[in-house]
Amino acid sequence: MKIVLIGIQGAGKSTQGNLLSEKLKIPYLSTGHIFRELAKEKTKFGRYVKEVMNAGYLIPGKKTLAIVTEYLKRPEYKDGYIMDGFPRTLSQAEFFKDGADRVVYLKVSDGQAMERLRFRNGEGREDESPAAVAKRIESFHKFTEPVLDYYRKREMLIEVNGEKTIEDIYNEILRKINGD
């Protein structure tokens, strides 16, 4: 099964992705994690990724497509995956048309996301400064909300209230992906 998790930063995608991965026995892949690892590299591209992320912008679509496509060629993803953070734009979704069986939208208000990230910011991630998070939330509304409509029209979108408890969200996702 190929599951895509969509939501603004702080919606709980990584929490749910890891729980679902364990339960469904399919690997979890986060583009945010991939990009944070690339940003650590002492290369021109690594510095570029770090600068873009720290400013709160998205890595350009073609670069993201190339990186994700390359990762999904790995043998561990041939039987399915749980993808977090991709697709983020309509053109990525159209390119990735066979990349998902179910798309789960963790719906969280901007205020709730900011509050969650405020608590999490003690982890010291550079890409979670208030300005970067605000920019990323703005980008979500501008670029990713059309992706939701794309999957909604294809009857693949599962909307979940991401402001419930972790356990309630997890159980609702499981129910909905199994068609209950």
C-alpha positions in Angstrom: 0.0 0.0 0.0 1.2 3.5 -0.9 0.0 6.1 1.6 0.8 9.9 1.4 0.5 12.1 4.5 -0.3 15.7 3.9 -0.6 18.5 6.5 1.1 21.8 7.5 4.3 21.6 9.5 3.4 20.5 13.0 0.3 18.6 11.9 1.7 15.3 13.2 2.7 13.6 10.0 5.9 12.1 11.3 4.2 10.8 14.5 1.4 9.2 12.5 3.8 8.0 9.7 6.0 6.1 12.2 3.0 4.6 14.0 1.4 3.5 10.7 4.7 2.1 9.4 5.1 -0.1 12.5 1.5 -1.3 12.3 1.3 -1.8 8.5 4.9 -3.1 8.1 5.7 -0.7 5.3 8.5 1.9 5.4 8.1 5.5 6.3 9.8 8.1 4.1 9.9 11.8 5.1 11.1 14.3 2.5 11.8 16.7 5.4 14.2 14.1 6.9 15.8 13.6 3.5 16.3 17.3 3.1 17.7 17.8 6.6 20.2 15.0 5.9 21.2 16.6 2.6 21.5 20.0 4.4 24.2 18.5 6.7 26.4 17.6 3.7 29.4 19.9 3.1 28.5 20.3 -0.6 27.2 23.1 -2.7 23.8 21.4 -2.9 23.8 20.7 0.8 24.4 24.4 1.6 21.7 25.3 -0.9 19.2 23.0 0.7 20.0 24.3 4.2 19.6 27.9 3.1 16.3 27.3 1.4 14.9 25.3 4.3 16.1 27.8 7.0 14.4 30.6 5.1 11.1 28.6 5.1 10.9 28.0 1.4 10.2 24.7 -0.4 12.9 23.0 -2.3 12.1 23.6 -6.0 9.7 21.0 -7.6 12.1 19.4 -10.1 14.8 18.9 -7.6 12.3 17.4 -5.1 10.9 15.1 -7.8 14.3 13.9 -8.8 15.3 13.1 -5.2 12.0 11.4 -4.3 12.0 9.4 -7.5 15.5 8.2 -6.8 14.6 7.2 -3.2 11.6 5.2 -4.3 13.7 3.1 -6.6 15.3 1.5 -3.5 14.2 -2.1 -2.9 12.6 -1.4 0.5 9.9 0.7 -1.1 8.9 -1.7 -3.9 5.9 -3.1 -1.9 4.7 0.3 -0.6 5.5 3.2 1.7 4.2 5.9 3.8 5.3 9.2 2.3 5.4 12.4 4.3 5.9 15.8 2.7 5.4 15.0 -0.9 3.7 15.9 -3.2 3.5 19.6 -2.1 2.5 21.1 -5.4 -0.1 20.3 -8.0 2.6 19.6 -10.7 4.3 17.2 -8.3 0.9 15.5 -7.6 0.2 15.1 -11.3 3.7 13.7 -11.9 3.2 11.4 -9.0 -0.2 10.2 -10.1 0.5 6.5 -9.5 2.4 7.1 -6.3 -0.5 6.8 -3.9 -3.3 4.5 -3.0 -4.6 6.7 -0.2 -3.8 10.3 0.7 -4.4 11.3 4.4 -4.8 14.9 5.1 -4.1 15.8 8.8 -6.2 18.9 9.1 -4.8 21.3 11.8 -5.3 25.0 12.2 -2.4 27.3 11.7 -2.6 28.4 15.3 -2.5 24.8 16.6 0.5 24.0 14.3 2.4 27.0 15.6 1.6 26.0 19.2 2.9 22.5 18.7 6.1 23.7 17.0 6.7 26.1 19.9 6.8 23.2 22.2 9.0 21.1 19.8 11.4 24.0 19.1 13.6 22.9 22.0 15.0 20.3 19.7 17.0 23.1 18.1 16.0 22.5 14.4 17.2 25.5 12.4 14.3 25.2 9.9 11.7 25.8 12.7 12.3 29.4 13.5 9.0 31.3 13.8 9.7 33.1 10.5 10.5 29.9 8.6 7.4 28.1 10.0 5.2 31.1 9.1 6.6 31.1 5.6 6.1 27.3 5.3 2.5 27.6 6.5 1.9 30.3 3.9 3.4 28.0 1.2 1.1 25.2 2.4 -2.0 27.2 1.8 -0.8 28.6 -1.5 0.8 25.5 -3.1 -0.4 22.4 -1.2 -4.2 23.1 -0.8 -4.7 22.6 -4.6 -3.1 19.1 -4.1 -5.9 18.3 -1.7 -8.5 19.2 -4.3 -6.6 17.1 -6.9 -6.8 14.0 -4.6 -10.3 14.8 -3.5 -11.6 14.8 -7.1 -9.9 11.4 -7.5 -11.7 10.1 -4.4 -8.4 9.2 -2.8 -8.4 11.9 0.0 -9.0 10.9 3.6 -9.5 13.9 5.8 -8.7 13.5 9.5 -9.1 16.0 12.3 -5.4 16.4 13.3 -6.3 18.2 16.5 -7.5 15.1 18.4 -5.2 12.9 20.5 -2.5 11.0 18.8 -4.3 7.7 19.4 -7.6 9.0 18.1 -6.0 10.3 15.0 -4.2 7.0 14.4 -7.3 4.9 14.9 -9.3 7.1 12.6 -6.7 6.8 9.9 -6.6 3.0 10.2 -10.4 2.9 10.0 -10.6 5.1 6.9 -7.7 3.5 5.0 -9.4 0.1 5.5 -12.7 1.6 4.2 -14.6 1.4 7.5 
